[in-house]
Amino acid sequence: MPHLSRVENPRWLKRLSHRSSPDRVVNVCFCVVLLFSTLLTWREVVVLEDAYISSQRNSLENVTHEFNNQLQVSIERLIFYRNGMQAALERPLAFDVLHNAGEEFERKRTQHQWSILLDNQRTLPVHGVSDAFVDDTTILSRDSLLLGNELTATLEVGYLLRLSTTLKGDSQQMLYVSRAGFFIASNPTMLSNDVVGQYYALVTSPWFVDQSERTNPNRGIRWVSWMLDTPEGPKRRIAVSLPVDYQHYWHGVLAIDFSLAQMKHLLSTAMQGEKEGEYRLYDRQMNLLASSLSVEATPQPLSNSEKAQLARALEYDNHGGMRFATRYVNWEKMRNFDGVLVRIHPLNEGIRGDFGTISVALSLVWALFTTMLIISWVVIRRMVRNMSTLQSSLQWQAWHDGLTRLYNRSTLFDLAAKAARECELHGESLSVIQLDLDYFKGINDRFGHQAGDRVLSHVSSTIVSQIRKDDLAGRVGGEEFCLVMPGASRKDACAMAERIRAKINNREMLIGKGTTLRISASFGVSSSDEKGIYDIEHLQSVADGRLYLAKQNGRNQVCCQGGASQ
């Protein structure tokens, strides 16, 4: 009978009781613990990821440092040869063999192509073209007053180049190309018999043209990557070059020509056994020059959008990292090369590594903890619900009469006292109806207690069907009932009592096989309207007195006045 309990507590107390119910508390605690466990696990994963990225960056920095050191050696060699040439241009060696080489040049300079090789063969041969070829090309010139000194300086550098190649077994192509129409190369096997074609290819190559005074006013090191046409097809080459100037005159260019295989070898050496991830060397146009993958493996290329993102990032920082779909990419600009070294680490490789193992372990621990937490939540929630149901059942039993399901005497008068205070506070009427079944003892004696219980249940259901939602009804004795009606005048209470009396008396009850019975009840009514008294015990006493007055007057009637009320 939920409508009977609406006046039990104020609304704010009901809302507080609902919000602080044990079931809700358990749910909130579960959510808080799950949230904190997830946050802690996520924090550990983030810390691990930061450590992983830092490790990748440190590995990239180490490889970049080693790669830069290797390239620095080549740069220092160029600087060394340039210093040697500049010294030889100022003070050439006074050897007869060098003097003879100068005379031989004067004899051959008009030939279509020529070569000069000293008798002792300790220096590299100098190959050249005719005066006519030089005169027809705008970038070339033989007008230098130190032309003879330049030729002997070239032979001296050729001696150093041959010595370096012999001692170190260097496979790199080192060159000096003069604007005066001749050149030397450290690897003669790379030269063809067509000296003119070879020289033309050298002076039109990007690394030579970019060393003009207009394009390189600072006269510094230049790195160039370009496609070279070969009999086997176009091949990408890389060169580092340095101009040779003396007394504000550009004599030529010193260069080291690298193949992609040589750059790959340098990169592999710089990695020092590093096996995780893939290292790639790109030039400033984002052309792939070298990869740490084996020759058989094909590197997965970066898409145009990924290259564009990386190029934009390089404009603002010298190093960094980003994630492309299923790959982590770290980069660092090269100090001694006009390009960038990139480390690509696929996620599946990261999962197989230490980071992945720890992450999987953390995920499993979180999943196990969450599973145990959910199981505990289900068990505790069920226990709390059972306890709450038991508590509600015990509370209901403590408040209600088990047979009629109405309030018992103590609960009824406690709630009635609160209702009386509310009515008195708001100046409303309060009425009490006391009723007692007529000849009930005879029913128990003649038909048994089970028949009496049916009668009591019938009366209680009749009362419940007639009273208002804010009225209170309770069983206060064996066959005695009491109704408390907040806000009802004595007239309203008398009308209510008459309706209940008629309902009870008008229906015959089946109490046994073929046995029916019509019952009746006597009523006494009292109200605060009479004397302005709101004391519930007083009103109940008055109603009880009028109840006995109704019995004395013949039963099955309602008495609304007389007795103690007069």
Secondary structure in CASP SS format (residue, H / E / C, confidence):
PFRMAT SS
TARGET T0000
AUTHOR 0000-0000-0000
METHOD secondary structure of the structure
MODEL  1
M C 1.00
P H 1.00
H H 1.00
L H 1.00
S H 1.00
R C 1.00
V C 1.00
E C 1.00
N C 1.00
P C 1.00
R H 1.00
W H 1.00
L H 1.00
K H 1.00
R H 1.00
L H 1.00
S H 1.00
H H 1.00
R H 1.00
S C 1.00
S C 1.00
P H 1.00
D H 1.00
R H 1.00
V H 1.00
V H 1.00
N H 1.00
V H 1.00
C H 1.00
F H 1.00
C H 1.00
V H 1.00
V H 1.00
L H 1.00
L H 1.00
F H 1.00
S H 1.00
T H 1.00
L H 1.00
L H 1.00
T H 1.00
W H 1.00
R H 1.00
E H 1.00
V H 1.00
V H 1.00
V H 1.00
L H 1.00
E H 1.00
D H 1.00
A H 1.00
Y H 1.00
I H 1.00
S H 1.00
S H 1.00
Q H 1.00
R H 1.00
N H 1.00
S H 1.00
L H 1.00
E H 1.00
N H 1.00
V H 1.00
T H 1.00
H H 1.00
E H 1.00
F H 1.00
N H 1.00
N H 1.00
Q H 1.00
L H 1.00
Q H 1.00
V H 1.00
S H 1.00
I H 1.00
E H 1.00
R H 1.00
L H 1.00
I H 1.00
F H 1.00
Y H 1.00
R H 1.00
N H 1.00
G H 1.00
M H 1.00
Q H 1.00
A H 1.00
A H 1.00
L H 1.00
E H 1.00
R C 1.00
P C 1.00
L C 1.00
A C 1.00
F C 1.00
D H 1.00
V H 1.00
L H 1.00
H H 1.00
N H 1.00
A H 1.00
G H 1.00
E H 1.00
E H 1.00
F H 1.00
E H 1.00
R H 1.00
K H 1.00
R C 1.00
T C 1.00
Q C 1.00
H C 1.00
Q E 1.00
W E 1.00
S E 1.00
I E 1.00
L C 1.00
L C 1.00
D C 1.00
N C 1.00
Q C 1.00
R C 1.00
T C 1.00
L C 1.00
P C 1.00
V E 1.00
H E 1.00
G E 1.00
V E 1.00
S C 1.00
D H 1.00
A H 1.00
F H 1.00
V H 1.00
D H 1.00
D C 1.00
T C 1.00
T C 1.00
I C 1.00
L C 1.00
S C 1.00
R C 1.00
D C 1.00
S C 1.00
L C 1.00
L C 1.00
L H 1.00
G H 1.00
N H 1.00
E H 1.00
L H 1.00
T H 1.00
A H 1.00
T H 1.00
L H 1.00
E H 1.00
V H 1.00
G H 1.00
Y H 1.00
L H 1.00
L H 1.00
R H 1.00
L H 1.00
S H 1.00
T H 1.00
T H 1.00
L H 1.00
K H 1.00
G C 1.00
D C 1.00
S C 1.00
Q C 1.00
Q E 1.00
M E 1.00
L E 1.00
Y E 1.00
V E 1.00
S E 1.00
R C 1.00
A C 1.00
G C 1.00
F E 1.00
F E 1.00
I E 1.00
A E 1.00
S C 1.00
N C 1.00
P H 1.00
T H 1.00
M H 1.00
L C 1.00
S C 1.00
N C 1.00
D C 1.00
V H 1.00
V H 1.00
G H 1.00
Q H 1.00
Y H 1.00
Y H 1.00
A H 1.00
L H 1.00
V H 1.00
T C 1.00
S C 1.00
P H 1.00
W H 1.00
F H 1.00
V H 1.00
D C 1.00
Q C 1.00
S C 1.00
E C 1.00
R C 1.00
T C 1.00
N C 1.00
P C 1.00
N C 1.00
R C 1.00
G C 1.00
I C 1.00
R E 1.00
W E 1.00
V E 1.00
S E 1.00
W E 1.00
M E 1.00
L E 1.00
D E 1.00
T E 1.00
P C 1.00
E C 1.00
G E 1.00
P E 1.00
K E 1.00
R E 1.00
R E 1.00
I E 1.00
A E 1.00
V E 1.00
S E 1.00
L E 1.00
P E 1.00
V E 1.00
D E 1.00
Y E 1.00
Q C 1.00
H C 1.00
Y E 1.00
W E 1.00
H E 1.00
G E 1.00
V E 1.00
L E 1.00
A E 1.00
I E 1.00
D E 1.00
F E 1.00
S E 1.00
L H 1.00
A H 1.00
Q H 1.00
M H 1.00
K H 1.00
H H 1.00
L H 1.00
L H 1.00
S H 1.00
T H 1.00
A H 1.00
M H 1.00
Q C 1.00
G C 1.00
E C 1.00
K C 1.00
E C 1.00
G C 1.00
E E 1.00
Y E 1.00
R E 1.00
L E 1.00
Y E 1.00
D E 1.00
R C 1.00
Q C 1.00
M C 1.00
N C 1.00
L E 1.00
L E 1.00
A E 1.00
S E 1.00
S C 1.00
L C 1.00
S C 1.00
V C 1.00
E C 1.00
A C 1.00
T C 1.00
P C 1.00
Q C 1.00
P C 1.00
L C 1.00
S C 1.00
N H 1.00
S H 1.00
E H 1.00
K H 1.00
A H 1.00
Q H 1.00
L H 1.00
A H 1.00
R H 1.00
A H 1.00
L H 1.00
E H 1.00
Y H 1.00
D C 1.00
N C 1.00
H E 1.00
G E 1.00
G E 1.00
M E 1.00
R E 1.00
F E 1.00
A C 1.00
T C 1.00
R E 1.00
Y E 1.00
V E 1.00
N E 1.00
W E 1.00
E E 1.00
K E 1.00
M C 1.00
R C 1.00
N C 1.00
F C 1.00
D C 1.00
G E 1.00
V E 1.00
L E 1.00
V E 1.00
R E 1.00
I E 1.00
H E 1.00
P E 1.00
L H 1.00
N H 1.00
E H 1.00
G H 1.00
I H 1.00
R H 1.00
G C 1.00
D H 1.00
F H 1.00
G H 1.00
T H 1.00
I H 1.00
S H 1.00
V H 1.00
A H 1.00
L H 1.00
S H 1.00
L H 1.00
V H 1.00
W H 1.00
A H 1.00
L H 1.00
F H 1.00
T H 1.00
T H 1.00
M H 1.00
L H 1.00
I H 1.00
I H 1.00
S H 1.00
W H 1.00
V H 1.00
V H 1.00
I H 1.00
R H 1.00
R H 1.00
M H 1.00
V H 1.00
R H 1.00
N H 1.00
M H 1.00
S H 1.00
T H 1.00
L H 1.00
Q H 1.00
S H 1.00
S H 1.00
L H 1.00
Q H 1.00
W H 1.00
Q H 1.00
A H 1.00
W H 1.00
H E 1.00
D C 1.00
G C 1.00
L C 1.00
T C 1.00
R C 1.00
L C 1.00
Y E 1.00
N C 1.00
R H 1.00
S H 1.00
T H 1.00
L H 1.00
F H 1.00
D H 1.00
L H 1.00
A H 1.00
A H 1.00
K H 1.00
A H 1.00
A H 1.00
R H 1.00
E H 1.00
C H 1.00
E H 1.00
L H 1.00
H H 1.00
G C 1.00
E C 1.00
S C 1.00
L E 1.00
S E 1.00
V E 1.00
I E 1.00
Q E 1.00
L E 1.00
D E 1.00
L E 1.00
D C 1.00
Y C 1.00
F H 1.00
K H 1.00
G H 1.00
I H 1.00
N H 1.00
D H 1.00
R H 1.00
F H 1.00
G C 1.00
H H 1.00
Q H 1.00
A H 1.00
G H 1.00
D H 1.00
R H 1.00
V H 1.00
L H 1.00
S H 1.00
H H 1.00
V H 1.00
S H 1.00
S H 1.00
T H 1.00
I H 1.00
V H 1.00
S H 1.00
Q H 1.00
I C 1.00
R C 1.00
K C 1.00
D C 1.00
D C 1.00
L E 1.00
A E 1.00
G E 1.00
R E 1.00
V C 1.00
G C 1.00
G C 1.00
E C 1.00
E E 1.00
F E 1.00
C E 1.00
L E 1.00
V E 1.00
M E 1.00
P E 1.00
G C 1.00
A C 1.00
S C 1.00
R H 1.00
K H 1.00
D H 1.00
A H 1.00
C H 1.00
A H 1.00
M H 1.00
A H 1.00
E H 1.00
R H 1.00
I H 1.00
R H 1.00
A H 1.00
K H 1.00
I H 1.00
N H 1.00
N C 1.00
R C 1.00
E E 1.00
M E 1.00
L E 1.00
I E 1.00
G E 1.00
K C 1.00
G C 1.00
T E 1.00
T E 1.00
L E 1.00
R E 1.00
I C 1.00
S C 1.00
A E 1.00
S E 1.00
F E 1.00
G E 1.00
V E 1.00
S E 1.00
S E 1.00
S C 1.00
D C 1.00
E C 1.00
K C 1.00
G C 1.00
I C 1.00
Y C 1.00
D C 1.00
I H 1.00
E H 1.00
H H 1.00
L H 1.00
Q H 1.00
S H 1.00
V H 1.00
A H 1.00
D H 1.00
G H 1.00
R H 1.00
L H 1.00
Y H 1.00
L H 1.00
A H 1.00
K H 1.00
Q H 1.00
N C 1.00
G C 1.00
R C 1.00
N C 1.00
Q C 1.00
V E 1.00
C E 1.00
C C 1.00
Q C 1.00
G C 1.00
G H 1.00
A H 1.00
S H 1.00
Q C 1.00
END
